[in-house]
Amino acid sequence: MLNLTPAQRRALKADAHHLQPVVMVGDAGLTPTVLREIDISLKSHELIKIRVLGNDRTLRAGLIDAICTPLEAAAVQHIGKILVIFRPRPADEPASKSRQILDAKSATKKNLGRPPRPGPRTAKPGPRRTKRSFQGA
């Protein structure tokens, strides 16, 4: 299991605040299929929220260790039925196919080294006129 410093944990809590749960653990518990979905979500997002359905507090407390240990992830937060898990993306792993497509599209839209076109936005405006200057004329 990955260990985090308190500063890292605080920053990850702030980043996870607006996230919605990606995976739900139901009545069947932590099955290999659910564990695989958590692994896939961690590969694409690094930081995820997991909702645990059920009312057993001790089961939920042990579930976070059961998830983090085999996936080599870090437990960021456990509040009620929500678990926040973090696993950094490996540096040698290439970006996903959808990310490569988005990067290629944005590269074609950029100016690619050309000077900006002259126009009203690049032209420097004259001195600013006050309200009184319009009234006296």
C-alpha positions as CSV (number, residue, x, y, z in Angstrom):
1,M,0.0,0.0,0.0
2,L,1.2,3.5,-0.9
3,N,1.9,6.0,1.9
4,L,1.1,9.7,1.6
5,T,2.4,12.6,3.6
6,P,-0.2,14.8,5.3
7,A,0.4,17.6,2.8
8,Q,-0.2,15.3,-0.1
9,R,-3.3,13.8,1.6
10,R,-4.7,17.3,2.2
11,A,-4.1,18.3,-1.5
12,L,-5.7,15.1,-2.8
13,K,-8.7,15.7,-0.5
14,A,-9.2,19.1,-2.0
15,D,-8.9,17.7,-5.5
16,A,-11.4,14.9,-4.8
17,H,-14.0,17.3,-3.2
18,H,-15.9,17.9,-6.5
19,L,-15.6,14.3,-7.8
20,Q,-18.6,12.0,-8.1
21,P,-18.3,8.3,-7.2
22,V,-17.1,6.3,-10.2
23,V,-17.5,2.7,-8.8
24,M,-20.1,1.3,-6.4
25,V,-19.6,-1.7,-4.2
26,G,-22.9,-3.4,-3.8
27,D,-24.4,-6.2,-1.7
28,A,-22.1,-8.8,-3.3
29,G,-19.1,-7.0,-1.8
30,L,-15.7,-6.7,-3.3
31,T,-15.7,-9.2,-6.2
32,P,-12.9,-9.6,-8.7
33,T,-15.0,-7.7,-11.2
34,V,-15.4,-4.7,-9.0
35,L,-11.7,-4.8,-8.2
36,R,-10.9,-4.8,-11.9
37,E,-13.2,-1.8,-12.5
38,I,-11.5,0.1,-9.7
39,D,-8.1,-0.7,-11.3
40,I,-9.3,0.5,-14.7
41,S,-10.7,3.7,-13.1
42,L,-7.4,4.4,-11.3
43,K,-5.5,3.9,-14.5
44,S,-7.5,6.6,-16.3
45,H,-8.2,9.0,-13.4
46,E,-5.5,8.5,-10.7
47,L,-7.9,9.8,-8.0
48,I,-11.4,8.3,-7.6
49,K,-14.3,8.1,-5.3
50,I,-16.0,4.8,-4.5
51,R,-19.5,4.4,-2.9
52,V,-20.0,1.4,-0.7
53,L,-23.6,0.4,-0.3
54,G,-24.5,-1.3,2.9
55,N,-24.8,-0.3,6.6
56,D,-22.0,-2.3,8.2
57,R,-19.4,0.1,9.4
58,T,-16.7,-2.5,10.2
59,L,-17.1,-3.9,6.7
60,R,-16.6,-0.5,5.1
61,A,-13.5,0.2,7.3
62,G,-11.9,-3.1,6.2
63,L,-12.9,-2.6,2.6
64,I,-10.5,0.3,2.0
65,D,-7.5,-1.9,3.0
66,A,-8.8,-4.7,0.8
67,I,-8.9,-2.4,-2.1
68,C,-5.6,-0.5,-1.6
69,T,-3.3,-3.5,-0.9
70,P,-3.7,-5.5,-4.1
71,L,-3.9,-2.4,-6.3
72,E,-0.9,-0.7,-4.6
73,A,-3.0,2.5,-4.1
74,A,-3.3,4.9,-1.2
75,A,-6.3,5.6,0.9
76,V,-6.9,9.3,0.9
77,Q,-10.2,9.6,2.8
78,H,-13.0,7.5,4.2
79,I,-16.2,9.5,5.2
80,G,-19.3,7.5,5.7
81,K,-20.0,5.4,2.7
82,I,-17.5,7.2,0.4
83,L,-13.9,6.1,-0.1
84,V,-11.3,8.2,-1.9
85,I,-8.4,6.3,-3.4
86,F,-5.3,7.5,-5.2
87,R,-2.7,5.7,-7.3
88,P,-0.2,7.7,-9.4
89,R,-0.1,6.9,-13.1
90,P,3.2,5.2,-14.1
91,A,5.6,7.5,-16.0
92,D,6.4,4.9,-18.7
93,E,2.7,4.2,-19.4
94,P,1.6,6.1,-22.6
95,A,-1.5,8.3,-22.5
96,S,-4.8,6.8,-23.4
97,K,-6.0,6.7,-27.0
98,S,-8.7,9.3,-26.4
99,R,-6.1,11.6,-24.8
100,Q,-3.8,11.3,-27.8
101,I,-6.7,12.2,-30.1
102,L,-7.5,15.3,-28.1
103,D,-3.9,16.4,-28.1
104,A,-3.7,15.9,-31.9
105,K,-6.9,18.0,-32.4
106,S,-5.6,20.9,-30.2
107,A,-2.3,20.9,-32.0
108,T,-3.9,21.4,-35.4
109,K,-6.0,24.4,-34.0
110,K,-2.9,26.2,-32.6
111,N,-1.1,28.8,-34.7
112,L,2.0,26.6,-35.0
113,G,4.6,29.4,-34.9
114,R,2.8,31.9,-37.2
115,P,2.6,35.6,-36.2
116,P,-0.8,36.7,-35.0
117,R,-3.2,38.2,-37.5
118,P,-3.6,42.0,-37.3
119,G,-7.1,42.9,-36.1
120,P,-9.1,44.7,-33.6
121,R,-7.9,42.5,-30.7
122,T,-4.2,42.9,-31.5
123,A,-4.4,46.6,-32.3
124,K,-3.4,48.9,-29.5
125,P,-6.3,51.2,-28.5
126,G,-6.0,55.0,-28.3
127,P,-6.2,56.9,-25.0
128,R,-9.2,56.2,-22.9
129,R,-12.0,58.8,-23.2
130,T,-14.0,59.8,-20.2
131,K,-17.7,60.3,-20.0
132,R,-17.4,64.1,-19.9
133,S,-15.4,64.1,-23.2
134,F,-18.5,62.7,-25.0
135,Q,-20.9,65.2,-23.4
136,G,-19.1,68.5,-24.4
137,A,-18.6,67.7,-28.0
